[in-house]
Amino acid sequence: METPDYAKEVEEITVDDHSLVFVIDGELWYPKDVHELPKVYCAQYHKWYEIKDELVKWNDEDWTRNSCVIPAMEYSTLEYSIEVFAVLGIAIVNNFYGVSVEDAFNAVQEAFKEREYAPGSEFPNEREIKDVVLCPLCLQPLNVPPGNLSLPEREDTFQPPWRKSKRKEGEAEALQLFHTYPLKESEILHTPKLVRYGHRWCNVAMADHSVEETVDFMRKVVEEHERKSRES
Ligand SMILES: [Zn+2]
């Protein structure tokens, strides 16, 4: 994998007393300082492999102390991140707090203006914002079940009392962060145009595919089932 166009390459990674050290333009950078780097840097796979024998010995504490890296595919710019938060916020206040899409959109525009921030071309416009409050796959509001179907009650299952219950997160209508186009390392796809909230069932059904590919797949599944029931 080449270093993505949006990043510069880390020359070398070494380990110094349970700390990662990045060599960038001949200088040594420790995890506590990397946020001061003026650009985005990417360390390629083979550079991690060179220090893997050391890293496999690390415990959770070591990793927490060194938590300064993310997978390249999850990288987004500061501007995109702010705009994604705004988009997701509009979806939440519309679906769960009774705020109209227009009012939420205008409030966001106002907040941007007050801070002299002009959103980029990936930020939805007045017309596109209406779709932001819907699940990207089933196109239903987030405050109704997937596909607006009435879902059968699920039987209770054993939950170990010593573990935090994740039952709610596992329900079909739970909300999940949704990438309408699967993330890649080579380009930034975590953008306000492509990140949404959606139903868990819809998100799981997408696996690692785009909305378009998923709809094609679902159409094929339905056709096959209809064909089978016609034959029987
Ligand atoms: Zn849905």
Residues whose N, C-alpha, C, O or C-beta is under 5 A from the ligand:
A	BS01	ZN	C135 L137 C138 P146 G147 H199 C202
